[in-house]
Amino acid sequence: MNARFRFLRLRPQELALIAITAVWGGTFLLVHWAVEHAGPWFFVGIRFLIAGAISVVIFRRSLRGIRWIDIGAGTAIGVMIYAGYGLQTFGLQTIESSTSAFITALYVPLVPLLQWAVFRNRPPAMAFVGAGLAFAGLVLIAGPDALSLTLGAGEIATMISTLPIAGEIILISVFANRIDLGRITIVQLLTAGLLGLATMPIVGEALPEFSWIWLGAAVGLGAASCIIQLTMNWAQKQVSPTRATIIYAGEPVWAAVVGRIAGERLPLTALIGGALVVLGTLASEIRIVRRRDASTGSATQPADP
């Protein structure tokens, strides 16, 4: 039986996700600079509170009819945003932005695996191929220490952050067609911001001295976060979690481009590892389409649902 490979055509929603992926990739370097002047949990808190305030201004009229499902869904997604971005920002204190972006890309093959574990929705075979390539790339990015289990705190925190980031993407798709776009955007951003600030006394993080650097970064990234989350909430009404994460695979590429422009230099093995991560996520996008068997007259369904 013959088989051929093909990629799916891009729709407007997918093009929008590509655009925010480029923006998202460029934010890593700004966060890396900002945490040199402010603690990670303070910065996450102020960044998402600003994003939430912007969303309140934009969607203030939709708050009149807010429902408990909007609050519950927004809070659940907000917790994922808080944990994912918080751990990622913590890691950026000690690792470069391009390295952080490549490690974070591990969430891409995690999404179909988590869907299988939680919703019993078995991913296609190519998703496992992508996961294997991504893991190999992760080992190269982390370097020899990965094999001796002596990774630094920044790398470990960033790896852990991939779980809530994957959870965020899945939850957005779960609630996408059941909630109001404006309400859930407001709730999730404010939840992430408040939890970020609430974490400060727990971990013993003090308020930073005023700096135009962290303030400017917080305002800029707050606006970017509002656009990113709003677009994700809108686009994932039509785009599946797995396909959305494949698009997000371009994030470390954009981060590496921005990082190199700013003077960051990754070792050759890390660049190869990053390429494997991206290759793994792209492999998950491939659909195996089987042609009709001439001898039996039967045809099979595509391997990727």
C-alpha positions as CSV (number, residue, x, y, z in Angstrom):
1,M,0.0,0.0,0.0
2,N,1.4,3.4,-1.0
3,A,1.6,6.3,1.4
4,R,2.5,9.9,1.0
5,F,3.3,12.7,3.4
6,R,1.7,16.2,3.4
7,F,1.5,19.2,5.5
8,L,-1.8,20.9,6.3
9,R,-2.7,24.3,4.7
10,L,-2.6,27.3,7.0
11,R,-5.8,29.1,7.9
12,P,-6.2,32.7,9.2
13,Q,-6.1,31.5,12.8
14,E,-2.9,29.6,12.2
15,L,-1.3,32.6,10.5
16,A,-2.2,34.6,13.6
17,L,-0.5,32.1,15.8
18,I,2.6,32.3,13.6
19,A,2.7,36.0,14.1
20,I,2.4,35.8,17.9
21,T,5.0,33.1,18.0
22,A,7.5,35.6,16.5
23,V,6.5,38.1,19.2
24,W,6.7,35.4,21.9
25,G,10.2,34.4,20.8
26,G,11.4,37.9,21.0
27,T,10.2,38.3,24.6
28,F,12.8,35.9,26.1
29,L,15.7,38.4,25.7
30,L,13.6,41.3,27.3
31,V,12.8,39.0,30.3
32,H,16.4,38.0,30.6
33,W,17.4,41.7,30.9
34,A,14.5,42.6,33.2
35,V,15.4,39.9,35.8
36,E,18.8,41.5,36.2
37,H,17.0,44.4,37.8
38,A,14.0,42.7,39.5
39,G,13.1,39.4,41.0
40,P,11.4,36.8,38.8
41,W,8.1,36.5,40.7
42,F,7.8,40.3,41.0
43,F,8.4,40.7,37.3
44,V,5.9,38.0,36.4
45,G,3.3,39.6,38.7
46,I,3.7,43.1,37.4
47,R,3.9,42.0,33.8
48,F,0.6,40.1,33.9
49,L,-1.2,42.7,36.1
50,I,-0.3,45.3,33.4
51,A,-1.5,42.8,30.7
52,G,-4.7,42.3,32.7
53,A,-5.3,46.0,33.1
54,I,-5.0,46.5,29.3
55,S,-7.5,43.7,28.7
56,V,-9.9,45.2,31.2
57,V,-9.8,48.5,29.3
58,I,-10.4,46.6,26.0
59,F,-13.1,44.3,27.2
60,R,-14.6,46.2,30.2
61,R,-18.2,45.9,28.7
62,S,-18.1,42.2,28.6
63,L,-17.5,42.0,32.4
64,R,-21.1,42.8,33.0
65,G,-22.3,39.3,32.1
66,I,-19.4,37.3,33.5
67,R,-20.3,33.8,34.6
68,W,-18.8,31.3,37.0
69,I,-17.5,29.2,34.0
70,D,-15.6,32.2,32.8
71,I,-14.1,32.7,36.2
72,G,-13.3,29.1,36.7
73,A,-11.8,28.6,33.2
74,G,-9.8,31.8,33.4
75,T,-8.5,31.0,36.8
76,A,-7.4,27.5,35.7
77,I,-5.6,28.8,32.7
78,G,-4.1,31.7,34.8
79,V,-2.6,29.2,37.2
80,M,-0.9,27.5,34.3
81,I,0.4,30.8,32.9
82,Y,1.7,31.8,36.4
83,A,3.5,28.5,36.9
84,G,4.9,28.3,33.4
85,Y,6.1,31.9,33.0
86,G,7.2,32.0,36.6
87,L,9.5,29.1,36.4
88,Q,10.7,30.2,33.0
89,T,11.5,33.7,34.3
90,F,13.3,32.2,37.3
91,G,15.4,30.2,35.0
92,L,16.3,33.2,32.9
93,Q,18.3,34.6,35.8
94,T,21.0,32.1,35.1
95,I,20.7,30.9,31.5
96,E,20.6,32.8,28.2
97,S,17.4,33.7,26.5
98,S,18.1,31.5,23.5
99,T,18.9,28.5,25.7
100,S,15.7,29.1,27.6
101,A,13.6,29.2,24.5
102,F,15.1,26.0,23.1
103,I,14.4,24.1,26.4
104,T,10.9,25.5,26.6
105,A,10.2,24.1,23.2
106,L,10.0,20.7,24.9
107,Y,6.4,21.5,25.7
108,V,5.5,21.0,22.0
109,P,5.8,17.2,21.9
110,L,4.4,17.1,25.5
111,V,1.0,18.4,24.4
112,P,-0.1,15.3,22.4
113,L,1.3,13.0,25.1
114,L,-0.7,14.8,27.8
115,Q,-3.8,14.7,25.6
116,W,-3.4,11.0,25.4
117,A,-2.8,10.6,29.2
118,V,-5.7,12.9,30.3
119,F,-8.3,12.6,27.5
120,R,-7.4,9.1,26.1
121,N,-6.8,10.8,22.7
122,R,-4.0,8.7,21.2
123,P,-1.5,10.9,19.3
124,P,-0.3,9.9,15.8
125,A,2.9,7.9,15.4
126,M,4.8,11.0,14.1
127,A,4.2,12.6,17.5
128,F,6.3,10.0,19.1
129,V,9.0,10.6,16.5
130,G,8.9,14.3,17.3
131,A,9.2,13.6,21.0
132,G,12.3,11.5,20.5
133,L,14.0,14.1,18.4
134,A,13.1,16.8,20.9
135,F,14.5,14.8,23.8
136,A,17.8,14.2,21.9
137,G,17.9,17.9,21.2
138,L,17.3,18.8,24.8
139,V,20.2,16.6,25.9
140,L,22.5,18.4,23.5
141,I,21.3,21.8,24.6
142,A,21.9,21.0,28.3
143,G,25.3,19.7,27.5
144,P,27.4,16.9,29.2
145,D,25.9,17.7,32.6
146,A,22.5,16.4,31.4
147,L,23.9,12.8,31.2
148,S,25.4,13.1,34.7
149,L,22.1,14.5,36.2
150,T,23.9,17.7,37.4
151,L,21.8,20.3,35.6
152,G,21.7,23.8,37.0
153,A,18.7,25.3,38.7
154,G,17.9,27.5,35.7
155,E,17.7,24.6,33.3
156,I,15.7,22.4,35.7
157,A,13.2,25.2,36.4
158,T,12.8,25.8,32.7
159,M,12.2,22.1,32.0
160,I,9.6,21.9,34.7
161,S,7.9,25.0,33.2
162,T,7.1,23.1,30.1
163,L,4.4,21.1,31.9
164,P,2.2,24.0,32.9
165,I,2.8,25.7,29.5
166,A,1.5,22.5,27.8
167,G,-1.4,22.4,30.3
168,E,-2.2,26.0,29.4
169,I,-2.5,25.2,25.7
170,I,-4.7,22.1,26.3
171,L,-7.0,24.0,28.7
172,I,-7.4,26.9,26.3
173,S,-8.7,24.4,23.7
174,V,-10.9,22.7,26.2
175,F,-12.7,25.9,27.1
176,A,-12.4,27.8,23.8
177,N,-15.9,27.3,22.6
178,R,-17.6,27.5,26.0
179,I,-16.5,30.9,27.3
180,D,-16.4,34.6,26.3
181,L,-13.1,35.6,24.7
182,G,-12.8,38.9,26.6
183,R,-13.8,37.6,30.0
184,I,-11.4,34.7,30.0
185,T,-8.5,36.8,28.8
186,I,-9.1,39.3,31.7
187,V,-9.4,36.6,34.4
188,Q,-6.4,34.5,33.3
189,L,-4.1,37.5,33.0
190,L,-5.1,39.0,36.4
191,T,-4.9,35.5,38.0
192,A,-1.3,35.0,36.8
193,G,-0.3,38.5,37.9
194,L,-1.8,38.2,41.4
195,L,-0.3,34.8,42.0
196,G,3.1,36.1,40.9
197,L,3.1,38.8,43.5
198,A,1.7,36.5,46.1
199,T,4.7,34.2,45.6
200,M,7.2,36.8,46.6
201,P,6.8,36.6,50.4
202,I,6.7,32.8,50.2
203,V,10.1,32.5,48.5
204,G,11.5,35.5,50.4
205,E,11.8,37.8,47.3
206,A,12.0,41.5,48.2
207,L,10.6,44.4,46.2
208,P,13.2,45.6,43.7
209,E,14.6,49.1,43.5
210,F,12.9,51.2,40.9
211,S,14.4,50.9,37.4
212,W,13.2,52.1,34.1
213,I,14.5,48.9,32.6
214,W,12.2,46.5,34.5
215,L,9.3,49.0,34.3
216,G,9.7,49.5,30.5
217,A,10.1,45.7,30.0
218,A,7.0,45.1,32.2
219,V,4.8,47.5,30.2
220,G,6.1,46.3,26.8
221,L,5.8,42.6,27.8
222,G,2.4,43.3,29.4
223,A,1.1,44.6,26.1
224,A,2.7,41.7,24.3
225,S,1.2,39.2,26.8
226,C,-2.3,40.6,26.3
227,I,-2.0,40.2,22.5
228,I,-0.5,36.7,22.8
229,Q,-3.1,35.4,25.2
230,L,-6.0,37.0,23.3
231,T,-4.8,35.6,20.0
232,M,-4.4,32.1,21.5
233,N,-7.9,32.2,23.1
234,W,-9.4,33.2,19.7
235,A,-7.4,31.0,17.3
236,Q,-7.6,27.8,19.4
237,K,-11.3,27.8,18.9
238,Q,-10.5,26.5,15.4
239,V,-7.0,25.1,15.8
240,S,-6.4,21.9,17.7
241,P,-3.9,21.9,20.6
242,T,-1.5,19.6,18.7
243,R,-1.5,21.7,15.6
244,A,-1.2,24.9,17.6
245,T,1.9,23.7,19.4
246,I,3.5,22.8,16.1
247,I,3.2,26.4,15.1
248,Y,4.6,27.5,18.4
249,A,7.7,25.4,17.5
250,G,9.0,28.4,15.7
251,E,9.4,30.2,19.0
252,P,13.0,29.1,19.8
253,V,14.0,30.0,16.3
254,W,12.9,33.6,16.8
255,A,14.4,33.7,20.2
256,A,17.7,32.5,18.9
257,V,17.7,35.1,16.1
258,V,17.0,37.9,18.6
259,G,19.6,36.5,21.0
260,R,22.3,36.3,18.4
261,I,21.6,39.8,17.2
262,A,22.0,40.9,20.8
263,G,25.4,39.1,21.1
264,E,24.5,35.8,22.6
265,R,26.5,32.8,21.3
266,L,25.4,29.2,21.8
267,P,27.9,26.4,21.4
268,L,27.6,24.3,18.3
269,T,26.1,21.3,20.1
270,A,23.4,23.5,21.5
271,L,22.6,24.9,18.1
272,I,22.4,21.3,16.8
273,G,20.2,20.4,19.7
274,G,17.9,23.3,19.0
275,A,17.6,22.2,15.4
276,L,16.6,18.8,16.6
277,V,13.9,20.2,18.9
278,V,12.5,22.2,16.0
279,L,12.8,19.2,13.7
280,G,11.0,17.1,16.2
281,T,8.1,19.5,16.5
282,L,7.9,19.7,12.7
283,A,7.9,15.9,12.4
284,S,4.7,15.9,14.6
285,E,3.0,18.0,11.9
286,I,3.5,15.4,9.1
287,R,0.4,13.5,8.1
288,I,0.8,10.1,6.6
289,V,-2.0,9.8,4.0
290,R,-2.4,6.3,2.6
291,R,-3.7,5.9,-1.0
292,R,-6.4,3.5,-2.1
293,D,-5.2,0.0,-2.4
294,A,-5.8,-1.0,-6.0
295,S,-6.0,-4.7,-5.2
296,T,-8.6,-4.4,-2.5
297,G,-10.3,-1.2,-3.5
298,S,-10.1,-0.1,0.2
299,A,-8.6,3.1,1.6
300,T,-7.4,4.0,5.0
301,Q,-7.7,7.2,7.0
302,P,-4.9,9.7,7.5
303,A,-2.6,8.7,10.4
304,D,-3.0,12.2,11.9
305,P,-6.5,13.0,13.1
